[in-house]
Each structure stands twice: as structure tokens, then as C-alpha cells.
Amino acid sequence: MFKFFTLFALFYSTLFSADLTIIDGFQKSDNFTLKYYDDENSLLTIDEIEKIDFNDTLPSQFTMGYKYDNVWFKLEIENTSKNEDFVLYFTESIWSILDLYTKENATWKVQKNGLNIPINDRAITDSSPAFKLHIVNGNRSVFYIKGNTIASQIGEFELYTKKEFFNPNRVTLTEWYTIYAFVLFIFILLNLYNFIIIKERVYAYYMVYVFTYIVFTFMHSGVYISFGFPNWQEGLHVLGQLVLSSLLLFSMEFLKLSKTYPVMEKAFKYLAVGAFIFALLLSQNIPYSTVASNVFFSGTLIFIVYVAVNVLKNGFSGAMYYLIALMLFLPAMAMMAMNFNAMLVNNDFTRYMFLAGAFVEIFLFTILLTNRYVIMNNTNNLLTLKTMELENIRKQLTIEATTDILSGLYNRRYFYDISEKYYLTAKEQDQNLSVLMIDIDKFKDVNDTYGHYVGDNIIESSAKILTKNIRKNDVVARYGGEEFIILLEDRGIDKAIELAEWIRVEIENNLITVDNGDEIHVTVSIGATQLHHINDKNIDETIKRCDKALYQAKDQGRNIVSSIL
């Protein structure tokens, strides 16, 4: 008889015990059980639900897979603590409806929540559902929660004291996701720098991939709601397909399929378009698009691995590092998919492991792409250095080919090339073009008397005087041994003769010091002429006429300027 009463008392206490008992010192609980009931037709009212016996239970952190009917949760809480104000928090923001019902004085009060309710219309302004609970000390309260979602019926209920929930030092799930996204955004900035320097499409595709993944995590966590964006029930699945599309494009470039596997390059492009089409279908909530997109997503990931393995077999070593990064990510994503489909128990590891897997994958890809940048940048720097060396050599060869070594002036060959251009410009624009020919008088006698060293000094000093007295666009060249020639752009014969006389006087007044300390003077004879637009068929005719003027100056006694028009 005693055993019978004992068993009866145990059964009675179990039957009427609360799901959660709050005692003094309580701050938070996320380890309790709830009762639930599937409303297969989604038609039952709260009054009808209250009359139903909830026989099924589940833990506060649960997954029931993809169901499209209403599910009702029943939570009984007994409060034996001094606190009377609490917050019931639900970790998932992807539920369209999550309404809490409380009966007070035979009247049902409802706190509406879920994606259908704007964040400012909720009892607590949080991106994830949160409800205010008031439980008087010594009382037991029953709460009913109605839920519906087009995504997986997954989540975790957590109970906080009001003080603990609003504790400013508590790091919320939203804040963790924000920190996570910020770190990933740093990776985007790093690859943006690499892209600006290298300008390879793989970096652009990778930035899009990481960015879409960041948006996916914001959609997954509901963080986007906190930033004022409108609720979007289909957003999670849409972003999933966009992440897949960008992953395909990035993989196509990273594996260099255009060279390593050209046939698969087209296949990857078609699959990327297919993922984008699925995103459009999901955004319009087309029937069965969710199931079809999940199959497409899984099959495409398997196909990506298959292609990467074949690329590795074909000798592309970069595919090995790609596979290592991807194989760290895919199991975590598979775990999340199995969790969402109720194939795994929902706990913190199975629920959030995909974040760690994705982070490691993105981190490894960033290292690989940064290493690629370093190699490419070093190669480009080496090529730039070689190009500069070649350019310097080319410039030096050009200078040597066009410059007279002794005087530092242009040589005769270059003068003929440039003079033809000056001639054509003067003819086309009807401009004046004058020519001066300068010859050092009795230069052979100076060489014979004082030596070639003094002769060289005379050539150099005369060249400096000529260079000093011409304009930027004029051309002066060493025409022969002791002969010089000047092209005067857009200058008539009168101005040319005036310049020639100035040069003649300056050279005459220039003192040259010889070995014994004596100072000598040299003189020059100068011939001058200008282009005759009608008679001169080429620049040679102008130069020949200037040469005659020079000989005319020599015949007239040297150290003078003579002109022929």
C-alpha cells in the first residue's frame, strides 16, 4: 500500500509540475522543456488550444524540420523568487509568426512577434522575438506561443530576468553577428586593395561572394531588422542562392577553368545563372521552389568539389588549397542543413558551426588570394623594373644616336630628321622658318697651333653659347667638324640676322685659355636664310641656300653675318 501511494504521489507531482521553476538567484535559463502541439490545418484558436492536452514535449533548443502548419508551444513557469518581471527570448528571427498568449482575468492578452510584425510594434524592440512576462511570486503561469514559418521550425527559447536581459554588459546574439560581419568586411577591404592593384576578376568575384555571405548571415540572424530594413520572409533562401551563384563565379576564376577545364567553365556560368533564377523564384514564394532550390544547392556543391578534384588531377596545384578551404566549409554547411531538416539534434555546436566553418574558409581564401597578390605584385614590380631598365637603355641609345658626344648638341642625322618635320609644320601653318649655319673661322690653324684639346674646348664653349641664345622650340646641332646649324621656328630673316649677330659678337668676346696660360679669341662666320614657301620643295633646298650664305660670309673676310633670301 505504501508503494502505491508513493507512485501515485510521484505521478501526481510530475503531472502538475511546472516546465520551469524560478528560484532566488535566477538570472537565465536555456535548459528546460516545453510541450508542443501541431495544428495541421492551422485553424485552431487559442480557446480551442487551451482545451487540448499537450502530450508531446521538446527541449528549449529544438528543431522539427520544415513544416508549414502552425505549431503551438505550452510553457508553464512557477516563480518562487523575489523577481516578478522576466523576458522570454527566442533565438531565431526567421519565424513569420511567433505570438505569445497570456490569460489574465479570463481574457487573453497577445504579444505579437515574428517577421510579420515590424520591430517598432513589438513589445521588445529586438530583431529576434522577445516577450515580457510578469509572474507574481508564489504563482504558476501558463504561456502559449503560436508559431509559423516557411523556413525550418528551429530555435531556442531562453528565459531571463528583466534586469539580466537589459544588462548593458550582456553581449547579445545580434552583437555577436555584427562583430562577425565586421571582421569579414575587413577581408573584403583587403581584397579590394588587392583588386585595385592587380585588377583580376577573381578578387571582384570573391568580394561579391563574401559580401553576399555577410548579408546571408544578417538575414539568417535577423540583424538586418535592427538596421531598419523591412522584414523579408523569403530573404534567407534568396540570399543562400546568391551566395551559391557568387561562389560559382569565384571558383571558376580561382580554378582558372578557362585554361584548366574549359568545358566546365561554361557549366559553372550556367549554374551561376541557375542559382540566380532560383533566387528570383524564391523571392516570389513560388510553390515547391524551396525544396527544389535545396536540392539544386546541394547538388551544385557536390559538383564544385568534383570539378576541383579533376582540376587537381590535371596538374593545377592551386586546386589543392581550394579543396582544403572548401572541405572545411562544406561539412559545417551540411551540418546546418541537417540541423534545419531535423536530421541532427539542435544544439549550439550544430546550429552555429557553419559560422566557424565559413569564417575559416573565407580566412583561408583571403590568405591564398593575398599570397597570389604578393606573387603577382612582385612579378609586376620585377617587370616594371625591367621595363624601366629597358626604357633607360632605349633613351640612352636614342641620346647616343641623336647627340654629338663632344658638344652635347644634336648630331647631323637627328637634325635632318627633325628639320623635315619643322619644314612640313611651317608649310601647313604658313609660318616663318629661318636657318643659321655657323662655322668657326680658321679652326684648323687653331688645332695645329694649340692642339686638339684646345680645339675641343672651343667646340664645347661655342655650343654652350649657341644653346644659351636659342628658344625652347628652336633646334641647334653640330653639322660637321667646326660647323653648327640652327633651326629657328616661326622667326623671320630679320630676327634671324639679329640673333646671328648677337651670337657672333658673344663668341668673339669669349676668351679661351690655352696650356701656357695665354687667352685667345676665335671668330665665326654665319650664313642666314629663311624658308621660301613657294620655291623650296623641301628643307634641303633651304639648307643649301643657307650654306651658300655661309660661304659668302667667308669670301667677304670672315667674322660677319651674310644672308641670302
Secondary structure, 3 states (H helix, E strand, C coil): CHHHHHHHHHHHHHHCCCCEEECCCCCEECCCEEEEEEECCCCCCHHHHHCCCCCEEEECEEEEEECCCEEEEEEEEEECCCCCEEEEEECCCCCCEEEEEEEECCEEEEECCCCCCCHHHCCCCCCCCEEEEECCCCCEEEEEEEEECCCEEEEEEEEEEHHHHCCCCCCCHHHHHHHHHHHHHHHHHHHHHHHHHHCCHHHHHHHHHHHHHHHHHHHHHCHHHHCCCCCCCCHHHHHHHHHHHHHHHHHHHHCCHHHHCHHHHHHHHHHHHHHHHHHHHHHCCCCCHHHHHHHHHHHHHHHHHHHHHHHHHCCCCHHHHHHHHHHHHHHHHHHHHHHHCCCCCCCHHHHHHHHHHHHHHHHHHHHHHHHHHHHHHHHHHHHHHHHHHHHHHHHHHHHHHHECCCCCCECHHHHHHHHHHHHHHHHHHCCCEEEEEEEECCHHHHHHHHCHHHHHHHHHHHHHHHHHHCCCCCEEEECCCCEEEEEEECCCHHHHHHHHHHHHHHHHCCCEECCCCCEECCCEEEEEEECCCCCCCCHHHHHHHHHHHHHHHHHCCCCCEEECC
